[in-house]
Amino acid sequence: MGALTFILLESSLERVPREIWSHPQVVKSARRYGLSPKDMLLDKSLHYNAMAQLVEKWKRGRPDIVHVTLLNILDTPLASEGLIDIYIHVYDGRVFRVEPDTRIPKNYERFRGLMAQLLEVERVPPSGRPLIYKTHDSLEEFVEEHGEYILLWERGRDSSPEYVAVRALYTGLPIGIGAFPRGDFKRSTIRLSSERYRIMGGLPLKAWSVAGRIVYAVERLLGYV
């Protein structure tokens, strides 16, 4: 069996956009951390008022979603066996791979610093063997290499975590999970998927809950639990 592959789609992960660098809230938070505004991650908990002028503000500024989801996926028996591959599709369209042996910082502020560095130099650590690094400039490029993905979507066909797990293992297709707080996928993101399912009756589950249910279903199928 190959690895179970996840791609976190349209992840709410980006550096502070140029248009709000001078906003007092951004300037204040940058001074607090001893950083330039351009070197900070956009974070709703720090930049809520500044984000009011941003396009799609409801989908942005939530790096914590990626943080918690990665912690949940990587802290599993399946991941410890090297049987999970993870990709992160970020707000500007780039796609990054997370090596299976990556230890994500549990401290959120350390994670934010790591992600800001990743978005700047496109790999971490900057030298030596990279643990997280850019693989594609767009989701279209990712699909050209990996094939279309199985999209978990609130408007998809009713299914179960077990069925989605079997489909992923049988086809080898990645499973796409939205890693943004509100709103829907872009049409292009939906169009690039080959199968679309919703689990738990379409309940608006968090990304980490969805991923956890799929991983657990695979572990049950393979006899890990």
C-alpha angles and dihedrals in degrees: 000000000000124000123286105247126210127186117193102216128216088353115200091240124124142121119261106286118244093243092069101037090108097046110121092235092054093045091050094050091045091054090047092058097035093243139124112252090243090059096055130091116243105251125178091210089062103027106034097129094040090054092060090091096048125106112248090008090165091065098045142075100041109115088152089076091063091042096054093040093053092047091051096047097044095046094069136098090245092056093045088058090054092247098127127076118192130196127183119211105198132204096268092052102257120132124219130191123222113209112231093240094054114127107212112211110253090209107088096212091053089049091052091052091049093050093047088054091047093053090049103046098018095233141060128241093031091223135030123024109351118230096188120023144155115270103167139021093218144015088249090061090049091053092049089060103034103027127241116317138233106253121211102210134163089232096047129107116293111261143142133251088248093056093047089048092052092048091050093048093045097047100030089226121148119250113234119212125180112241099190129097105235143005131037136293119273114262090246091056091052092044092055092058122091099198128028124197140165123208132204091026093298096298109169095251122179117254092250092052092051092048091047093053092050093048091049091050091053092047090053091049091051095045099249092127 
